[in-house]
Amino acid sequence: MYKSLVYGINNLIPLADGSKVPCINFDNAATTPPFFSVMNRINSFAPYYSSVHRGTGYKSIISSQFYEGARDIVLDFVKGDPEFHTVIFVKNATEAINKLSYRLKDEIKNGIVLSTYMEHHSNDLPWRYKYNMDYVEVDEHGRLSLDHLEYLLKKYNGKVKLLAVTGASNVTGYLNPIHKIARIAHRYGCKILVDGAQLVPHHPVDMKPIDHPEHIDYIVFSAHKMYAPFGTGVLIAPKDTFKNGISDHIGGGTVRLVTSKEVIWDDPPQKEEAGTPNLLGVVALIQSIDTLKRIDMNKVANYERDLTKYTYERIKSIPNIILYDDGDVENKVSIISFNIEGLYHGTVATALSLEGGIAVRNGCFCAQPYIQKLLHISLEEMEKYKKDENLLRPGTVRVSFGLYNDYDEINVLLELLNQIGNNTKYYDLKYRNPPFYLK
Ligand SMILES: Cc1ncc(COP(=O)(O)O)c(C=O)c1O
């Protein structure tokens, strides 16, 4: 339905037998192709591109106005409050979380940060080396345990200052009930950061008014996962979080006054955005938001859910399939992780690429602790991978849909998986050693 919105759909790519087919991209959780509208907007903005904040020239004023105005458009997309929140443009979600982890030093001090066992490394590692941490467990299907969350909040008795939790898992696609979680966290005086990298591109988001018990305190996301791959990420936080203290990156654009003895910092967000900002990245993000809003995020979520439901109902009967999913498609975004019994995940991914022109991702998706939970691999078992770098690592194959994917493409995937599942020995021999460019 939305195929004509993105670049690259009809690209012909080579298969193992030398023939060429249109590529099928089921790796949207990693990054998405650009919208045509985004590229057009970049081109139409380019003649006006100029320095932000630092010029009196006409183009510089247009550029600065666009850049500053973009913050309210971003806030509106996730229903933030322009009076209360600040929007800080960064490189990606990872940089946004790192920045926040640095800037919450005073607020958290000796308190505790909770992350969860279903996080992307980007919402775990930045917290690990700065704070006392603990992790919320997942249940046997990999869903976040709210009972365990509440248990930890009680156990630490008011000391937990922040819960860093993903809005949707990049491995299983599970949606976390972020508002229910926020309500629980707030009851114990704990704030909540939602990693929106997999949520914002696929689902409507509402941070809710700040006096609502279910409001979201902080949210981050990446434009390159929402059809605007020009190096922009977003951190939304209360202005107060950045009022005091010094940013992790300092320099040009962050100050009101500097003498050889003294620095007076600007207000947020400017004090947090050192150096020349990525204006065209922001232009791309704003156009992507405009296109997504025109389609309507509810429609995006419904369409992608239908694709996922269709796939899930059929993938279940692929011979030798192993699914890591509780089947509750209503409560997930468009991601399915699986393995085929007897085949290394990399072999399946290679076969899909070389026999169907289908791009998927395989491995641990920067969520190694979660994969270890889903595959029931103990810490003791993980020791052997430390000792032998050449051991094939555990992991899964992941398909992730974008709004431009369709049922025909999914049928190609299902047909090929059926062949692979029925002929595992053949595929093992053929693709155990993938070509150099897939290693
Ligand atoms: C859930 C989640 N969080 C964070 C990230 C990091 O995003 P980025 O690489 O854009 O910083 C990703 C990327 O895959 C992700 O899936």
The ligand as a Tripos MOL2 file, in Angstrom:
@<TRIPOS>MOLECULE
LIG
   16    16     1     0     0
SMALL
NO_CHARGES

@<TRIPOS>ATOM
      1 C1         15.6220   -0.7590   21.0390 C.3       1 LIG1
      2 C2         16.7990   -0.0160   20.5150 C.ar      1 LIG1
      3 N1         17.3720    0.9130   21.2800 N.ar      1 LIG1
      4 C3         18.4200    1.6190   20.8690 C.ar      1 LIG1
      5 C4         18.9640    1.4110   19.6250 C.ar      1 LIG1
      6 C5         20.1320    2.2110   19.2030 C.3       1 LIG1
      7 O1         19.7650    3.0270   18.1490 O.3       1 LIG1
      8 P1         20.8770    3.8430   17.3430 P.3       1 LIG1
      9 O2         21.7850    2.8190   16.7490 O.co2     1 LIG1
     10 O3         20.1090    4.5760   16.3340 O.co2     1 LIG1
     11 O4         21.5570    4.6880   18.3160 O.co2     1 LIG1
     12 C6         18.4200    0.4410   18.7860 C.ar      1 LIG1
     13 C7         19.0150    0.1620   17.4700 C.2       1 LIG1
     14 O5         18.8030   -0.8640   16.8740 O.2       1 LIG1
     15 C8         17.3000   -0.2860   19.2370 C.ar      1 LIG1
     16 O6         16.7270   -1.2110   18.4900 O.3       1 LIG1
@<TRIPOS>BOND
     1     1     2 1
     2     2     3 ar
     3     2    15 ar
     4     3     4 ar
     5     4     5 ar
     6     5     6 1
     7     5    12 ar
     8     6     7 1
     9     7     8 1
    10     8     9 2
    11     8    10 1
    12     8    11 1
    13    12    13 1
    14    12    15 ar
    15    13    14 2
    16    15    16 1
@<TRIPOS>SUBSTRUCTURE
     1 LIG1         1 GROUP 0 **** ****
